Amino acid sequence: MYNDLSESMLVYAQKLAEQESVRDDIIWHRCSYQDLLKNRLGTFDLVICHALIEWLAKPQVLLSSLNALMARKSRMSITFYNHNGLVYRNLIRGNFKVLLSKFSADPGSLTPRTPFKPELIDEWIRQLSINVEHSSGIRVFHDYVTNPRGGHLDDTAVIDMELKHSILEPYK
């Protein structure tokens, strides 16, 4: 099953599924996650929710809702915009005034209005008694590079270093 609120993302996903000859194997939905849950679709072996929680008015509700969709011994993958990454980016770029005031995302920006501190997400996960098997960062440093040089010019080296540091504190 695939769900997305965005019609353009749904169409794009269907196009990719068509290219892989699996479009007819997927049940397609375009609705909010709240409406999706009302359909009582059962449980799933894999629940993926990437880059959604930071856009919600009641983000904690999402995790418990997704947890209800999980079958026994299933897996869940969650990604969220890390507040620490926002701080890091602004430090590197010299946007100190941004850090001295209450954060407010620019309208139309891809930066979500609620970047989360990982400790808060971890606490919500603990409250739901979800077992965390693996935790890592995504794009832990390369997105912040404004003047690529040295190892940044070697895609393989960048990926190797990203993967190495994605599981290490404080980088992840």
DSSP file (Angstrom, degrees, kcal/mol; ACC not computed):
  #  RESIDUE AA STRUCTURE BP1 BP2  ACC     N-H-->O    O-->H-N    N-H-->O    O-->H-N    TCO  KAPPA ALPHA  PHI   PSI    X-CA   Y-CA   Z-CA
    1    1 A M              0   0    0      0, 0.0     2,-0.4     0, 0.0    27,-0.2   0.000 360.0 360.0 360.0 143.5    0.0    0.0    0.0
    2    2 A Y  E     -a   28   0A   0     25,-2.6    27,-2.2     2,-0.0     2,-0.4  -0.993 360.0-178.8-130.2 137.4    1.2    3.5   -0.8
    3    3 A N  E     +a   29   0A   0     -2,-0.4     2,-0.3    25,-0.2    27,-0.2  -1.000   9.1 158.9-137.4 138.5   -0.3    6.8    0.6
    4    4 A D        -     0   0    0     25,-1.3    27,-0.1    -2,-0.4     6,-0.1  -0.964  34.9-145.5-152.6 141.8    0.6   10.4    0.0
    5    5 A L  S    S+     0   0    0     -2,-0.3     2,-0.5    25,-0.2    27,-0.1   0.794  83.8  83.5 -73.8 -28.8   -1.4   13.6    0.5
    6    6 A S     >  -     0   0    0      1,-0.2     4,-2.0    25,-0.1     5,-0.1  -0.649  65.4-157.9 -82.0 122.0    0.3   15.1   -2.5
    7    7 A E  H  > S+     0   0    0     -2,-0.5     4,-2.6     1,-0.2     5,-0.2   0.893  94.3  53.8 -64.7 -39.0   -1.3   14.2   -5.8
    8    8 A S  H  > S+     0   0    0      1,-0.2     4,-2.2     2,-0.2    -1,-0.2   0.891 109.6  47.6 -65.3 -37.8    1.9   15.0   -7.8
    9    9 A M  H  > S+     0   0    0      2,-0.2     4,-2.7     1,-0.2    -1,-0.2   0.889 111.4  51.3 -68.1 -38.2    3.9   12.6   -5.5
   10   10 A L  H  X S+     0   0    0     -4,-2.0     4,-2.5     2,-0.2    -2,-0.2   0.938 111.2  47.1 -62.1 -47.1    1.3    9.9   -5.9
   11   11 A V  H  X S+     0   0    0     -4,-2.6     4,-2.1     1,-0.2    -2,-0.2   0.905 112.9  49.8 -61.6 -42.1    1.4   10.2   -9.7
   12   12 A Y  H  X S+     0   0    0     -4,-2.2     4,-2.2     2,-0.2    -1,-0.2   0.923 111.0  48.7 -63.3 -44.7    5.2   10.2   -9.6
   13   13 A A  H  X S+     0   0    0     -4,-2.7     4,-2.5     1,-0.2    -2,-0.2   0.892 110.7  51.3 -62.7 -39.8    5.3    7.1   -7.4
   14   14 A Q  H  X S+     0   0    0     -4,-2.5     4,-2.3     2,-0.2    -1,-0.2   0.883 108.1  52.3 -64.8 -37.6    2.8    5.3   -9.7
   15   15 A K  H  X S+     0   0    0     -4,-2.1     4,-2.0     2,-0.2    -2,-0.2   0.919 111.1  46.7 -63.4 -44.5    5.0    6.2  -12.7
   16   16 A L  H  X S+     0   0    0     -4,-2.2     4,-1.3     2,-0.2    -2,-0.2   0.906 112.1  50.5 -63.9 -41.7    8.0    4.6  -11.0
   17   17 A A  H  <>S+     0   0    0     -4,-2.5     5,-2.8     1,-0.2     6,-0.8   0.877 108.3  53.2 -64.1 -37.4    6.0    1.6  -10.0
   18   18 A E  H ><5S+     0   0    0     -4,-2.3     3,-1.4     1,-0.2    -1,-0.2   0.907 105.4  53.8 -62.5 -42.6    4.8    1.2  -13.6
   19   19 A Q  H 3<5S+     0   0    0     -4,-2.0    -1,-0.2     1,-0.3    -2,-0.2   0.814 112.0  44.8 -61.8 -30.4    8.4    1.3  -14.8
   20   20 A E  T 3<5S-     0   0    0     -4,-1.3    -1,-0.3    -5,-0.1    -2,-0.2   0.343 113.4-120.7 -94.9   5.2    9.2   -1.6  -12.4
   21   21 A S  T < 5S+     0   0    0     -3,-1.4    -3,-0.2    -4,-0.2    -2,-0.1   0.840  87.4 104.7  58.3  37.6    6.0   -3.5  -13.5
   22   22 A V    > < +     0   0    0     -5,-2.8     3,-1.5    -8,-0.1     4,-0.4   0.291  36.7 107.2-124.6   7.1    4.6   -3.4   -9.9
   23   23 A R  G >  S+     0   0    0     -6,-0.8     3,-1.3     1,-0.3    -5,-0.1   0.885  81.6  49.8 -56.1 -41.9    1.9   -0.7  -10.2
   24   24 A D  G 3  S+     0   0    0      1,-0.2    -1,-0.3    -7,-0.1    -2,-0.1   0.620 102.1  63.5 -75.3 -11.1   -0.9   -3.2  -10.1
   25   25 A D  G <  S+     0   0    0     -3,-1.5     2,-0.4    -8,-0.1    -1,-0.2   0.492  94.1  76.8 -86.6  -4.4    0.6   -4.9   -7.0
   26   26 A I  S <  S-     0   0    0     -3,-1.3     2,-0.6    -4,-0.4    -9,-0.0  -0.881  73.2-138.9-114.1 137.3    0.1   -1.8   -4.9
   27   27 A I        -     0   0    0     -2,-0.4   -25,-2.6     2,-0.0     2,-0.4  -0.849  29.2-148.0 -90.7 124.7   -3.0   -0.3   -3.3
   28   28 A W  E     +a    2   0A   0     -2,-0.6     2,-0.3   -27,-0.2   -25,-0.2  -0.799  20.6 174.8-104.8 133.5   -2.9    3.4   -3.9
   29   29 A H  E     -a    3   0A   0    -27,-2.2   -25,-1.3    -2,-0.4     2,-0.4  -0.981  17.0-167.2-132.5 146.5   -4.3    6.1   -1.5
   30   30 A R        +     0   0    0     -2,-0.3     2,-0.3   -27,-0.2   -25,-0.2  -0.836  50.0  96.3-132.1  96.5   -4.2    9.9   -1.6
   31   31 A C  S    S-     0   0    0     -2,-0.4   -25,-0.1   -27,-0.1    -2,-0.1  -0.968  76.7 -72.1-164.1 172.5   -5.4   11.2    1.8
   32   32 A S     >  -     0   0    0     -2,-0.3     4,-2.1     1,-0.1     5,-0.1  -0.348  47.4-113.1 -68.8 158.6   -4.2   12.4    5.1
   33   33 A Y  H  > S+     0   0    0      1,-0.2     4,-2.1     2,-0.2     5,-0.1   0.841 118.0  58.3 -65.1 -29.6   -2.8    9.8    7.5
   34   34 A Q  H  > S+     0   0    0      2,-0.2     4,-1.2     1,-0.2    -1,-0.2   0.926 108.3  44.3 -64.2 -43.3   -5.8   10.4    9.8
   35   35 A D  H  > S+     0   0    0      1,-0.2     4,-0.7     2,-0.2    -2,-0.2   0.863 110.2  56.2 -68.5 -34.7   -8.2    9.5    7.0
   36   36 A L  H >< S+     0   0    0     -4,-2.1     3,-1.0     1,-0.2     5,-0.3   0.914 105.6  51.2 -61.3 -42.9   -6.1    6.5    6.0
   37   37 A L  H >< S+     0   0    0     -4,-2.1     3,-1.6     1,-0.2    -1,-0.2   0.811  99.9  63.7 -66.1 -29.9   -6.4    5.2    9.6
   38   38 A K  H 3< S+     0   0    0     -4,-1.2    -1,-0.2     1,-0.3    -2,-0.2   0.753  91.4  66.8 -65.8 -22.5  -10.2    5.5    9.5
   39   39 A N  T << S-     0   0    0     -3,-1.0    -1,-0.3    -4,-0.7    -2,-0.2   0.560  97.9-138.7 -76.4  -7.1  -10.3    2.9    6.7
   40   40 A R    <   +     0   0    0     -3,-1.6    -3,-0.1    -4,-0.2    -2,-0.1   0.952  31.4 175.5  47.3  65.9   -9.1    0.2    9.1
   41   41 A L        -     0   0    0     -5,-0.3     2,-0.3     1,-0.3    -1,-0.1   0.469  36.4-121.5 -82.1  -3.2   -6.7   -1.3    6.5
   42   42 A G        -     0   0    0      2,-0.0    -1,-0.3    26,-0.0     2,-0.3  -0.668  44.2 -46.6  97.1-155.6   -5.2   -3.9    8.9
   43   43 A T        -     0   0    0     -2,-0.3     2,-0.3    -3,-0.1    27,-0.3  -0.780  47.1-147.8-119.8 164.0   -1.6   -4.2    9.8
   44   44 A F  E     -b   70   0B   0     25,-2.8    27,-2.6    -2,-0.3     3,-0.1  -0.925  20.8-135.6-134.1 152.9    1.6   -4.2    7.8
   45   45 A D  E    S+     0   0B   0     -2,-0.3    30,-2.7     1,-0.2     2,-0.4   0.755  98.9  30.4 -76.3 -25.8    5.0   -5.8    7.9
   46   46 A L  E     -b   75   0B   0     28,-0.2     2,-0.5     2,-0.0    -1,-0.2  -0.988  63.8-174.4-139.1 126.5    6.7   -2.5    7.0
   47   47 A V  E     -b   76   0B   0     28,-2.3    30,-2.7    -2,-0.4     2,-0.5  -0.986   8.9-171.9-121.0 121.0    5.5    1.0    7.8
   48   48 A I  E     +b   77   0B   0     -2,-0.5     2,-0.4    28,-0.2    30,-0.2  -0.957  11.6 169.3-117.7 128.0    7.6    3.9    6.3
   49   49 A C  E     +b   78   0B   0     28,-3.0    30,-1.7    -2,-0.5     2,-0.5  -0.855  11.1 176.6-139.5 100.5    6.9    7.5    7.2
   50   50 A H  E     -b   79   0B   0     -2,-0.4    30,-0.1    28,-0.2    28,-0.1  -0.909  61.3  -9.8-115.1 130.6    9.6    9.9    5.9
   51   51 A A  S    S+     0   0    0     28,-0.7    -1,-0.2    -2,-0.5    29,-0.1   0.882 103.2  97.8  57.9  46.8    9.6   13.7    6.2
   52   52 A L    >   +     0   0    0     27,-0.6     3,-2.4    -3,-0.2     4,-0.4   0.646  61.3  67.5-122.6 -45.3    6.0   14.1    7.5
   53   53 A I  G >  S+     0   0    0     26,-0.4     3,-1.2     1,-0.3    27,-0.1   0.799  94.9  59.6 -55.9 -34.7    6.1   14.4   11.3
   54   54 A E  G 3  S+     0   0    0      1,-0.2    60,-1.1     5,-0.1    -1,-0.3   0.570 103.1  53.4 -73.6  -7.3    7.8   17.8   11.3
   55   55 A W  G <  S+     0   0    0     -3,-2.4    -1,-0.2    58,-0.1     2,-0.2   0.463  90.0 101.0-101.2  -4.0    5.0   19.3    9.3
   56   56 A L    <   -     0   0    0     -3,-1.2     4,-0.1    -4,-0.4    -4,-0.0  -0.519  65.8-142.8 -92.0 149.8    2.1   18.2   11.6
   57   57 A A  S    S+     0   0    0      1,-0.3    -1,-0.1    -2,-0.2    -4,-0.0   0.830 106.5  29.3 -72.7 -33.7    0.2   20.3   14.2
   58   58 A K  S >> S+     0   0    0      1,-0.1     3,-0.9     2,-0.0     4,-0.7  -0.646  74.1 166.4-125.7  72.9    0.1   17.2   16.5
   59   59 A P  H >>  +     0   0    0      0, 0.0     4,-0.9     0, 0.0     3,-0.8   0.818  69.3  61.9 -63.5 -33.9    3.2   15.2   15.6
   60   60 A Q  H 3> S+     0   0    0      1,-0.3     4,-1.3     2,-0.2     3,-0.2   0.829  96.6  61.4 -62.9 -30.5    3.2   12.8   18.6
   61   61 A V  H <> S+     0   0    0     -3,-0.9     4,-2.2     1,-0.2    -1,-0.3   0.842  95.0  63.1 -64.2 -33.5   -0.2   11.5   17.5
   62   62 A L  H <X S+     0   0    0     -3,-0.8     4,-2.9    -4,-0.7     5,-0.3   0.930  99.8  51.7 -58.7 -46.9    1.4   10.3   14.2
   63   63 A L  H  X S+     0   0    0     -4,-0.9     4,-2.3     1,-0.2    -1,-0.2   0.907 111.4  45.6 -61.1 -42.9    3.7    7.8   15.9
   64   64 A S  H  X S+     0   0    0     -4,-1.3     4,-1.4     2,-0.2    -1,-0.2   0.872 113.3  51.6 -68.5 -33.9    1.0    6.2   17.9
   65   65 A S  H  X S+     0   0    0     -4,-2.2     4,-0.5     2,-0.2    -2,-0.2   0.920 111.8  45.6 -66.2 -43.7   -1.2    6.0   14.8
   66   66 A L  H >< S+     0   0    0     -4,-2.9     3,-1.2     1,-0.2     4,-0.4   0.879 107.5  58.7 -66.7 -37.0    1.6    4.4   12.8
   67   67 A N  H >< S+     0   0    0     -4,-2.3     3,-1.2     1,-0.3    -1,-0.2   0.857  99.6  58.3 -59.6 -34.9    2.3    2.0   15.6
   68   68 A A  H 3< S+     0   0    0     -4,-1.4    -1,-0.3     1,-0.2    -2,-0.2   0.707 101.3  56.6 -68.2 -19.5   -1.3    0.8   15.4
   69   69 A L  T << S+     0   0    0     -3,-1.2   -25,-2.8    -4,-0.5     2,-0.4   0.515  85.8 105.3 -87.5  -5.4   -0.6   -0.2   11.7
   70   70 A M  E <   -b   44   0B   0     -3,-1.2   -25,-0.2    -4,-0.4     3,-0.1  -0.610  60.8-144.7 -86.9 131.7    2.3   -2.5   12.6
   71   71 A A  E >   -     0   0B   0    -27,-2.6     3,-1.6    -2,-0.4     2,-0.1  -0.337  45.2 -71.6 -77.6 168.5    1.9   -6.2   12.5
   72   72 A R  E 3  S+     0   0B   0      1,-0.3    -1,-0.2    -2,-0.1     3,-0.1  -0.431 122.7   9.2 -62.3 135.6    3.7   -8.4   15.0
   73   73 A K  E 3  S+     0   0B   0      1,-0.2    -1,-0.3    -2,-0.1     2,-0.1   0.764 100.0 142.7  62.3  28.5    7.5   -8.5   14.3
   74   74 A S  E <   -     0   0B   0     -3,-1.6     2,-0.3   -30,-0.1   -28,-0.2  -0.354  44.6-125.4 -90.0 176.8    7.1   -5.7   11.7
   75   75 A R  E     -b   46   0B   0    -30,-2.7   -28,-2.3    -2,-0.1     2,-0.4  -0.916  14.6-161.2-124.2 149.4    9.5   -2.8   11.0
   76   76 A M  E     -b   47   0B   0     -2,-0.3     2,-0.5   -30,-0.2   -28,-0.2  -0.993   2.0-161.3-129.7 139.0    8.9    1.0   11.0
   77   77 A S  E     +b   48   0B   0    -30,-2.7   -28,-3.0    -2,-0.4     2,-0.4  -0.984  14.3 178.2-121.1 123.0   11.1    3.6    9.3
   78   78 A I  E     -b   49   0B   0     -2,-0.5     2,-0.4   -30,-0.2   -28,-0.2  -0.973   6.4-175.6-123.9 134.4   10.8    7.2   10.5
   79   79 A T  E     +b   50   0B   0    -30,-1.7   -28,-0.7    -2,-0.4   -27,-0.6  -0.965   8.2 172.7-124.2 151.2   12.7   10.2    9.3
   80   80 A F        -     0   0    0     -2,-0.4     2,-0.6   -29,-0.1    -2,-0.0  -0.981  41.8 -93.1-150.5 158.8   12.4   13.7   10.6
   81   81 A Y        -     0   0    0     -2,-0.3    35,-2.7    33,-0.2     2,-0.5  -0.658  45.1-134.1 -77.8 118.2   14.2   17.1   10.3
   82   82 A N  B >>  -c  116   0C   0     -2,-0.6     4,-1.4    33,-0.2     3,-0.8  -0.617   5.5-149.5 -82.1 121.7   16.8   17.2   13.0
   83   83 A H  H 3> S+     0   0    0     33,-2.8     4,-2.1    -2,-0.5    34,-0.2   0.849  98.3  60.5 -56.1 -37.2   16.9   20.5   14.9
   84   84 A N  H 3> S+     0   0    0     32,-0.4     4,-2.6     1,-0.2    -1,-0.3   0.857 101.4  53.4 -62.6 -34.8   20.6   20.0   15.5
   85   85 A G  H <> S+     0   0    0     -3,-0.8     4,-2.7     2,-0.2    -1,-0.2   0.874 106.5  52.5 -65.7 -37.7   21.2   20.0   11.7
   86   86 A L  H  X S+     0   0    0     -4,-1.4     4,-2.0     2,-0.2    -2,-0.2   0.917 111.8  45.6 -63.2 -43.9   19.3   23.3   11.5
   87   87 A V  H  X S+     0   0    0     -4,-2.1     4,-2.4     2,-0.2    -2,-0.2   0.944 113.2  50.2 -63.4 -48.2   21.6   24.8   14.2
   88   88 A Y  H  X S+     0   0    0     -4,-2.6     4,-2.6     1,-0.2     5,-0.2   0.920 110.0  50.2 -57.0 -48.1   24.7   23.3   12.5
   89   89 A R  H  X S+     0   0    0     -4,-2.7     4,-2.1     1,-0.2    -1,-0.2   0.917 112.4  46.5 -59.0 -45.3   23.8   24.7    9.1
   90   90 A N  H  <>S+     0   0    0     -4,-2.0     5,-2.3     2,-0.2     4,-0.4   0.847 111.3  52.1 -69.8 -33.0   23.2   28.2   10.5
   91   91 A L  H ><5S+     0   0    0     -4,-2.4     3,-1.0     3,-0.2    -2,-0.2   0.949 111.8  46.1 -63.5 -48.6   26.4   28.2   12.4
   92   92 A I  H 3<5S+     0   0    0     -4,-2.6    -2,-0.2     1,-0.3    -1,-0.2   0.880 115.2  46.4 -62.3 -39.1   28.4   27.2    9.4
   93   93 A R  T 3<5S-     0   0    0     -4,-2.1    -1,-0.3    -5,-0.2    -2,-0.2   0.432 112.9-116.1 -87.8   1.5   26.8   29.8    7.2
   94   94 A G  T < 5 +     0   0    0     -3,-1.0     2,-1.6    -4,-0.4     3,-0.3   0.702  65.7 144.5  75.5  19.3   27.1   32.6    9.8
   95   95 A N    >>< +     0   0    0     -5,-2.3     4,-1.0     1,-0.2     3,-0.6  -0.405  11.9 150.2 -86.6  60.0   23.4   33.0   10.3
   96   96 A F  H 3>  +     0   0    0     -2,-1.6     4,-1.1     1,-0.2     3,-0.3   0.831  63.4  61.2 -65.9 -33.8   23.9   33.8   14.0
   97   97 A K  H 3> S+     0   0    0     -3,-0.3     4,-0.6     1,-0.2     3,-0.3   0.858  99.3  57.6 -62.0 -33.7   20.8   36.1   14.2
   98   98 A V  H X4 S+     0   0    0     -3,-0.6     3,-0.6     1,-0.2    -1,-0.2   0.888 107.0  48.3 -61.4 -38.0   18.6   33.1   13.2
   99   99 A L  H 3< S+     0   0    0     -4,-1.0    -1,-0.2    -3,-0.3    -2,-0.2   0.700 105.7  57.8 -77.2 -19.4   20.0   31.2   16.2
  100  100 A L  H 3< S+     0   0    0     -4,-1.1     2,-0.3    -3,-0.3    -1,-0.2   0.551 105.1  56.6 -88.2  -7.8   19.4   34.0   18.6
  101  101 A S  S << S-     0   0    0     -3,-0.6     2,-0.2    -4,-0.6     3,-0.1  -0.746 102.7 -79.3-118.4 168.1   15.7   34.3   17.9
  102  102 A K        -     0   0    0     -2,-0.3    -2,-0.1     1,-0.1     2,-0.1  -0.485  60.6-105.3 -64.6 131.0   12.8   31.8   18.1
  103  103 A F        +     0   0    0     -2,-0.2     2,-0.3    -4,-0.1    -1,-0.1  -0.339  44.5 171.7 -65.2 135.3   12.9   29.7   14.9
  104  104 A S        -     0   0    0     -6,-0.1     2,-0.1    -2,-0.1     9,-0.1  -0.925  28.0-131.3-144.2 117.9   10.4   30.4   12.2
  105  105 A A        -     0   0    0     -2,-0.3     8,-0.1     8,-0.1     3,-0.1  -0.397  29.9-107.7 -68.4 142.2   10.6   28.8    8.8
  106  106 A D    >   -     0   0    0      1,-0.1     3,-2.2    -2,-0.1     5,-0.2  -0.489  41.4-101.3 -66.8 137.0   10.3   31.0    5.8
  107  107 A P  T 3  S+     0   0    0      0, 0.0    -1,-0.1     0, 0.0     3,-0.1  -0.381 110.7  19.9 -59.0 135.0    7.0   30.6    4.0
  108  108 A G  T 3  S+     0   0    0      1,-0.3     2,-0.1    -3,-0.1    -2,-0.1   0.374  97.0 131.1  85.6  -4.9    7.5   28.5    0.9
  109  109 A S    <   -     0   0    0     -3,-2.2    -1,-0.3     2,-0.2    -4,-0.0  -0.437  63.6-133.8 -78.4 154.0   10.8   27.1    2.3
  110  110 A L  S    S+     0   0    0     -2,-0.1    -1,-0.1    -3,-0.1    -5,-0.0   0.493  81.7 101.7 -82.8  -4.4   11.5   23.3    2.4
  111  111 A T  S    S-     0   0    0     -5,-0.2    -2,-0.2     1,-0.1    -3,-0.1  -0.721  79.6-124.8 -79.0 121.2   12.6   23.7    5.9
  112  112 A P        -     0   0    0      0, 0.0   -57,-0.1     0, 0.0    -6,-0.1  -0.197  10.0-120.8 -68.1 159.7    9.8   22.5    8.1
  113  113 A R  S    S+     0   0    0      1,-0.3   -58,-0.1   -59,-0.2    -8,-0.1   0.708 103.8  43.4 -72.9 -19.4    8.2   24.6   10.8
  114  114 A T        -     0   0    0    -60,-1.1    -1,-0.3   -10,-0.1     2,-0.2  -0.671  66.2-178.9-131.5  80.2    9.0   22.1   13.5
  115  115 A P        -     0   0    0      0, 0.0     2,-0.3     0, 0.0   -33,-0.2  -0.587  27.4-135.6 -70.7 142.6   12.5   20.6   13.4
  116  116 A F  B     -c   82   0C   0    -35,-2.7   -33,-2.8    -2,-0.2   -32,-0.4  -0.777   6.7-126.6-108.0 144.3   12.8   18.1   16.2
  117  117 A K    >>  -     0   0    0     -2,-0.3     3,-1.5   -35,-0.2     4,-1.3  -0.726  29.5-127.8 -76.7 132.7   15.5   17.4   18.8
  118  118 A P  H 3> S+     0   0    0      0, 0.0     4,-2.9     0, 0.0     5,-0.2   0.813 105.5  65.1 -55.0 -31.6   16.2   13.7   18.5
  119  119 A E  H 3> S+     0   0    0      1,-0.2     4,-2.0     2,-0.2     5,-0.1   0.849 100.5  50.9 -61.3 -34.0   15.7   13.3   22.3
  120  120 A L  H <> S+     0   0    0     -3,-1.5     4,-2.3     2,-0.2    -1,-0.2   0.939 111.5  45.5 -70.0 -46.6   12.1   14.2   21.9
  121  121 A I  H  X S+     0   0    0     -4,-1.3     4,-2.3     1,-0.2    -2,-0.2   0.920 112.3  53.3 -60.9 -42.9   11.4   11.7   19.2
  122  122 A D  H  X S+     0   0    0     -4,-2.9     4,-2.5     1,-0.2    -1,-0.2   0.899 108.1  50.7 -58.1 -41.5   13.3    9.1   21.2
  123  123 A E  H  X S+     0   0    0     -4,-2.0     4,-2.5     2,-0.2    -1,-0.2   0.923 109.3  49.5 -63.9 -44.9   11.1    9.8   24.2
  124  124 A W  H  X S+     0   0    0     -4,-2.3     4,-1.1     1,-0.2    -1,-0.2   0.898 111.7  49.7 -60.5 -40.1    7.9    9.4   22.2
  125  125 A I  H  <>S+     0   0    0     -4,-2.3     5,-2.1     1,-0.2     3,-0.4   0.910 110.1  50.4 -65.6 -42.4    9.2    6.1   20.8
  126  126 A R  H ><5S+     0   0    0     -4,-2.5     3,-1.8     1,-0.2    -2,-0.2   0.906 105.6  56.5 -60.8 -42.1   10.0    4.9   24.3
  127  127 A Q  H 3<5S+     0   0    0     -4,-2.5    -1,-0.2     1,-0.3    -2,-0.2   0.800 108.0  48.4 -61.2 -28.3    6.6    5.8   25.5
  128  128 A L  T 3<5S-     0   0    0     -4,-1.1    -1,-0.3    -3,-0.4    -2,-0.2   0.420 111.4-123.8 -90.3   0.7    5.1    3.6   22.8
  129  129 A S  T < 5 +     0   0    0     -3,-1.8     2,-0.5    -4,-0.2    -3,-0.2   0.843  52.6 161.9  57.8  36.5    7.5    0.7   23.8
  130  130 A I      < -     0   0    0     -5,-2.1     2,-0.5     1,-0.0    -1,-0.2  -0.760  38.2-129.9 -86.8 130.0    8.8    0.6   20.3
  131  131 A N        -     0   0    0     -2,-0.5     2,-0.7    -3,-0.1    -5,-0.0  -0.700  15.5-145.0 -81.9 122.2   12.2   -1.2   20.1
  132  132 A V        +     0   0    0     -2,-0.5     3,-0.1     1,-0.2    -1,-0.0  -0.799  22.5 174.3 -90.9 115.7   14.8    0.8   18.1
  133  133 A E        +     0   0    0     -2,-0.7     2,-0.3     1,-0.3    -1,-0.2   0.800  68.4   5.9 -87.6 -33.0   17.0   -1.5   16.2
  134  134 A H        -     0   0    0      2,-0.0     2,-0.4     0, 0.0    -1,-0.3  -0.992  57.5-173.5-154.9 141.3   19.0    1.1   14.3
  135  135 A S        +     0   0    0     -2,-0.3     2,-0.3    -3,-0.1    37,-0.1  -0.997  18.2 154.9-138.5 132.7   19.3    4.9   14.3
  136  136 A S        -     0   0    0     -2,-0.4    31,-0.2    36,-0.1     2,-0.2  -0.984  36.1-114.2-151.7 162.1   21.3    7.0   11.9
  137  137 A G        -     0   0    0     29,-2.8     2,-0.4    -2,-0.3     3,-0.2  -0.520  23.0-139.4 -89.1 164.6   21.5   10.4   10.4
  138  138 A I  S    S-     0   0    0      1,-0.2    25,-0.0    -2,-0.2    24,-0.0  -0.997  81.3  -2.0-126.1 130.8   20.9   11.2    6.7
  139  139 A R  S    S+     0   0    0     -2,-0.4    -1,-0.2     1,-0.1     4,-0.1   0.984  75.9 177.7  53.6  66.7   23.2   13.7    4.9
  140  140 A V        -     0   0    0     -3,-0.2    -1,-0.1    22,-0.1    -2,-0.0   0.714  69.1 -10.5 -79.8 -21.2   25.1   14.5    8.0
  141  141 A F  S >  S+     0   0    0      4,-0.0     3,-1.7     2,-0.0     4,-0.4   0.564 112.8  77.4-143.8 -32.8   27.6   16.9    6.5
  142  142 A H  G >  S+     0   0    0      1,-0.3     3,-1.3     2,-0.2    -2,-0.1   0.811  89.1  61.9 -65.1 -31.1   27.7   17.2    2.8
  143  143 A D  G 3  S+     0   0    0      1,-0.3    -1,-0.3    -4,-0.1    -3,-0.1   0.733 101.2  55.9 -63.9 -20.4   24.6   19.3    2.4
  144  144 A Y  G <  S+     0   0    0     -3,-1.7     2,-0.5    -5,-0.0    -1,-0.3   0.552  79.9 107.4 -89.5  -8.3   26.3   22.0    4.4
  145  145 A V    <   +     0   0    0     -3,-1.3    -4,-0.0    -4,-0.4    -3,-0.0  -0.586  37.9 173.5 -76.1 120.6   29.3   22.3    2.1
  146  146 A T  S    S+     0   0    0     -2,-0.5    -1,-0.2     1,-0.2    -4,-0.0   0.681  76.0  37.8 -99.3 -21.4   29.1   25.5    0.1
  147  147 A N  S    S-     0   0    0      2,-0.1    -1,-0.2     0, 0.0     5,-0.1  -0.742  83.3-151.5-131.0  84.1   32.5   25.3   -1.5
  148  148 A P        +     0   0    0      0, 0.0     2,-0.3     0, 0.0    -6,-0.0  -0.308  33.1 142.6 -61.6 131.9   33.3   21.7   -2.5
  149  149 A R    >   +     0   0    0     -2,-0.0     3,-2.1     0, 0.0     4,-0.1  -0.955  48.0   8.4-156.6 171.0   37.0   20.8   -2.5
  150  150 A G  G >  S+     0   0    0     -2,-0.3     3,-1.9     1,-0.3     4,-0.2  -0.284 132.5   2.9  55.9-129.9   39.3   17.9   -1.6
  151  151 A G  G >  S+     0   0    0      1,-0.3     3,-1.7     2,-0.2     7,-0.3   0.700 121.4  74.6 -61.6 -21.3   37.3   14.8   -0.7
  152  152 A H  G <  S+     0   0    0     -3,-2.1    -1,-0.3     1,-0.3    -2,-0.2   0.662  88.2  61.5 -67.9 -13.8   34.0   16.5   -1.5
  153  153 A L  G <  S+     0   0    0     -3,-1.9     2,-0.7     1,-0.1    -1,-0.3   0.531  90.9  76.0 -87.3  -6.8   34.8   16.2   -5.2
  154  154 A D    <>  -     0   0    0     -3,-1.7     4,-2.4    -4,-0.2     5,-0.2  -0.895  65.6-163.6-109.4 103.7   34.9   12.4   -4.9
  155  155 A D  H  > S+     0   0    0     -2,-0.7     4,-2.5     1,-0.2     5,-0.2   0.864  90.0  51.7 -55.9 -40.1   31.3   11.1   -4.7
  156  156 A T  H  > S+     0   0    0      2,-0.2     4,-2.6     1,-0.2    -1,-0.2   0.915 110.4  48.0 -64.7 -42.9   32.4    7.7   -3.4
  157  157 A A  H  > S+     0   0    0      2,-0.2     4,-2.5     1,-0.2     5,-0.2   0.897 111.0  51.8 -64.7 -39.9   34.5    9.2   -0.6
  158  158 A V  H  X S+     0   0    0     -4,-2.4     4,-2.8    -7,-0.3    -2,-0.2   0.944 111.6  46.1 -61.6 -47.7   31.6   11.5    0.4
  159  159 A I  H  X S+     0   0    0     -4,-2.5     4,-2.7     1,-0.2     5,-0.2   0.923 112.1  51.5 -62.3 -44.3   29.2    8.6    0.6
  160  160 A D  H  X S+     0   0    0     -4,-2.6     4,-2.2     1,-0.2    -1,-0.2   0.924 114.2  42.9 -58.3 -45.3   31.7    6.5    2.6
  161  161 A M  H  X S+     0   0    0     -4,-2.5     4,-2.4     2,-0.2    -2,-0.2   0.882 112.4  53.3 -71.1 -37.7   32.2    9.3    5.1
  162  162 A E  H  X S+     0   0    0     -4,-2.8     4,-1.6    -5,-0.2    -2,-0.2   0.947 112.4  44.9 -59.3 -48.1   28.5   10.1    5.3
  163  163 A L  H  < S+     0   0    0     -4,-2.7     4,-0.5     1,-0.2    -2,-0.2   0.899 112.6  51.4 -64.4 -40.8   27.7    6.5    6.1
  164  164 A K  H >< S+     0   0    0     -4,-2.2     3,-0.6    -5,-0.2    -1,-0.2   0.921 118.5  36.2 -61.9 -44.7   30.6    6.2    8.7
  165  165 A H  H >< S+     0   0    0     -4,-2.4     3,-1.1     1,-0.2    -1,-0.2   0.621  97.7  81.1 -86.5 -13.2   29.5    9.4   10.5
  166  166 A S  T 3< S+     0   0    0     -4,-1.6   -29,-2.8     1,-0.3    -1,-0.2   0.705  98.7  41.7 -67.2 -18.1   25.7    8.8   10.2
  167  167 A I  T <  S+     0   0    0     -3,-0.6     2,-0.4    -4,-0.5    -1,-0.3   0.378 100.2  90.0-108.0   2.8   25.7    6.4   13.1
  168  168 A L  S <> S-     0   0    0     -3,-1.1     4,-2.5    -4,-0.1     3,-0.5  -0.839  78.7 -97.3-104.7 134.9   28.1    8.3   15.4
  169  169 A E  T  4 S+     0   0    0     -2,-0.4    -2,-0.1     1,-0.3    -3,-0.0  -0.661 102.6  20.5 -76.2 143.8   27.1   10.9   17.9
  170  170 A P  T  4 S+     0   0    0      0, 0.0    -1,-0.3     0, 0.0    -5,-0.0  -0.965 123.0  56.2 -93.5   7.6   27.1   13.8   17.7
  171  171 A Y  T  4        0   0    0     -3,-0.5    -2,-0.2     1,-0.3    -5,-0.1   0.849 360.0 360.0 -71.8 -35.7   27.0   13.7   13.9
  172  172 A K     <        0   0    0     -4,-2.5    -1,-0.3    -7,-0.2   -34,-0.1   0.537 360.0 360.0 -68.1 360.0   23.9   11.6   13.4
